């Protein structure tokens, strides 16, 4: 039996495959009726060992919109993991019931362990601070739709760059496209890890670190916001001192380009003021919608299903 194709990291996909997925997702958005029954008889399991709203529901919505069915659990406590069952055993059991699995786990590397035992394709829906490939595909689809290209862009990454799996995955993906520049905006405590900076250097991608988004706002084509996580600080005083610096509001957008786009993987807390929501550059809710369509495209690819000509 041929081993299934798994997507654990964004680098498991070639740039050609990413472009193909973006193309299929755009076709689904334009012609949803052509895809509404394409996965009839297929089942997706969503195995979420930690809470999620957008990712889990968008996977389930994606499969239902393709005419398939879904089953699964939304927290570890409602699975046999609460009894001590290993991830590997869970995967071997669930693989008997479904055609494809989307899995989120708080421990880094858990999807790799699962992939060693699976008989059906596994999609990593986020593992700790490691990888979140379908969020990255969501980001790339949103960027491509709004900017028309993935090349020659200046991307500002703001907030928690140390632990943010979404920014690590996005950098890994964008390094494969020509002419991309990175601006890293964070407090010292949450700077981008050295290994990511080394990857930028090896790829020949220009990058710089700054402490205030206002200093670089006019340069940016994309501003990618993330949450400053209170739990990452040693004391509340440092958190309170820094967090206001990394809150985007309408005033800070005064010097931004008219066609800059604002992205956020969500959920947000207070890092983007609600007065930004009505700005035409705010794309984070559109981004969440794109997540459904790119996951539809990925499910089709891993199941080997194509739309008939």
N, C-alpha and C positions, 0 to 999 in steps of 0.2 A: 504494500500500500504506500502510495506517495505521501511524503510528509507534508502537512499543511503549511501554507504561507502565513507567517505571523508578523504583525507590525508592533514592535516594542519601542523603537526609537524612530524619529523622523528620518534618520540616515539609513533605515532599512528600505527606503524608497529612493530610487534614482530621480534626478531632476526631470527626466523624460516622463517617469511615472507620475510625479507630482503635477506636471503640466497636463498630463492625460486626465488625472482625477479632477483638476480644476475645470477642464473642458467638459467632462461628463456632468459635473455639478452644475455648471452654467446651462447645459442642455436640459437638465432636470428642472431647473428654475424656469426655463422658457417653455418647456413642454411637459408639465407634470403628468398629464393624462397618459403619455406614452409609457410611464413607469409605474402606474398605480397597481398593477397586478403582476409585475415582473418577478417578484419573489414569492408568489403564491405557493404554499406548501413548505416554505422554509421557516426556520425558527432561530431567533437570536436570544441568547442568555445574557442578561446584564448582571454580572456578579460584582457588587459594590460593597467592599469591606470597610468603606468609610463614606460619610454622607456626601451627596452631590445633588444639585438641582439640574443645571443646564446640561451637563454631560450625560447623565443617565437618561433624563427625559428626551434629550435630542436623539440619542441612540434608539430609544424605544419609538419615538415619533418617526424616525428615519425608516425603521423596519416596517412599521405599520403603513407608512405611506407607500412603501414598495409592495404592499399586499401580503407581507409576511406576518408572523406572530412573534410575541416576546414572552419571556418568563425570567424570573430571577429574584434577587433580594437587594435591599437598599442599605443594609448595614450588617456588620458581622454578627451582631447579637441575634439576628433573625435567621442565621445559617448555622450549620453544624460546626463552624469555626468556634462558636461559643462553647462547644463540647470538646474542643481540642483537635478537630480534624485539620490536617495539613492542607495547604493550598494545592499541592500536587494531587492529593486524593480527591479534593473537591472537583478539580478539573477533569480527572479521569471519570468521575461519576457523571458530571453534567455533560461531558462530551458524548455520552450515550443518548442524550435526549434532544440535542440541538445540532444545528449546522454551523454555527459561528458563535463566538463568545467575546463580549466586551467586559474587561475586568479593571476595576480600580482597587488599589491596595495601599495602605499607609506605609508599608515597608519597601524601601528601594530594592529593586531586583526581584520582587515577587513574581512579576509577569515572566521573567526569564526562567524561573523555576517552573512556572506553570507551562511554559512553552515546551519544556523538555518532556512533558508527559501527555500533551494534548493530541487528540486525533482529529480535531477540527480547528480552523483558524482562530487565533486569539488576537484581539486588538487591545493594546495597553491604553486604558482610559485614565492613566495617571498613577504613578507609583512614587509616593513620598515627594521628595524634592528632586527626583531624578528626571523623568521624561513625561511628556504629555503630547504625543505625536498628533492626535486628532485636533487638539487645540491649535497646534501650529498649522495644520492644514486649513483650519478655519481662518486663522490669521492671514495665510497666504491667499486664500480665495477672496477675502475681504479686500486685501490690498490690491489684488489684480483687478477686481471689479471697479474699485474706486480710482486707482491710479493708472490702470491700463498696462502696467508693467511691473515686474519684480526686480528690474535692474536700475542702477543709477540713482538709488534713493538714499536719503539721509534719515536714519531712524534714531529717534531719541527714546531710550529705555529708562523709565523713571520709577523709583520706589525701592522695593526689596529685590535687589539684583543678586544677592548672595544665595537665598533659598528659593527664589522663584523659578520653578521648573518650566513655566511658560516662556520666560525670557531666554533661558538656556537653550530650549528647543528651537525658538525662533531664530536665535543667532546661528545655530548649527545649520538651519535651512537656508537662511539668507546669505551665508558665506559662499554658497554655491552659485550665486548670481553675480553678474559683473557690476562693478562700480558702486557697491553698497558701502555706506559709511555709517559708523555707529557713534552715538553720543550717550555716555553712561551717566545718569543723573541719580545720585543716591547719597545717603549719609555714609561716613567712613565705616560705620559698624555693619553696613549692608552692601558693601561694594561687590562688584562682579568678581567671582572667583578667578584666581590666577590662571587656572587651566583653560577657562573660556577666553581670556585675553590672549593666551598663547595660541589658541586656535585662530583667533583673528589675525595675529601676527603671521602665523604660518600661511594663512590664506592671502596675505597682503592687503587686508582690509583696514583702512584708516579708522582709528577710534581715539576718543579722548574722554576724560572724566571731569565732570563739573559738579558743583554743589548746589546750583540754583537753576531751575528750568528757565527762568526769565533771561539768563545770560545767553542762551542758545536758541530760544524760541524762533527767531527769524530764519534760522538755518534749516529747520526741520520740515521734512515732507510727511513724516509720521511721528506722532507722539504716542508711545505705548505705556500706559499707566498701570502700575500694580499697587497693591495695598502695602503700606508700611505696617508690619506686623508687630504689635505691642509685645507679644510673647517672646520676641527675639532679643529684647533689650534686657540688660542686667538690672536696670532700675527705671522706675516710672518717670523720674525727673528728666533723664536723657530722652526718653520717648516724647514727652510733652514738649521739650525744647525743640525737637527736630521735626515733629510730624506736620506742623503748619507750613514748613518750607516746601513740602511735597504734596500740597493740596492744590489742584487745578481749579481755578475759577475764571469767570468771564474776563476779569481785569487782566489776568496773566496772558490772555489770548490776543491782546491788543496788537502785539507786534508779530503775531503768527501769520504765515502765508494764508491767503484766502482759500487755497485748495489743500492745505494740510489736513490730515485726518487724525482723529483721536480714537485710539483703540484701548480696550481694557478686557481682560479675560473674564471678569466678573467672578464672584460677587464684589461689589464695591462697598465700602463702609462710608468714609467721608473724604476719600482722596480725590474725588471729582465732585465738585459742588453741583447741586441740582440746577443751578442757573446756567450750566453748560449744556444741559440735555437738549435744549431747543436750538442750539447752534448747528448750522448745517454741516459743520466739520465733525460733529459727534457721531461716531459710527459704531459704538459698542453694543447697541441693541440690534442694529443691522448685522453686526458681527455674530451675535448669538443666533440669528436666523440662518446665517451662512453655515453655521456649525451643523445644522440638520442636513443640509444638502451635500456638504462634503462627506459626511458620514454615510449618506445614502450611496454616494459614488464609491466609497471605500468598501462598503459591504458588497456591492455588486462585483468589484474587482476581486475580492478575496474568495467570493463564491463562484467566480468565473462566469458570471452572467452578463450578457451584452444585449442592448436593445436591438431588436430586429430592424433591418434597414427598411 
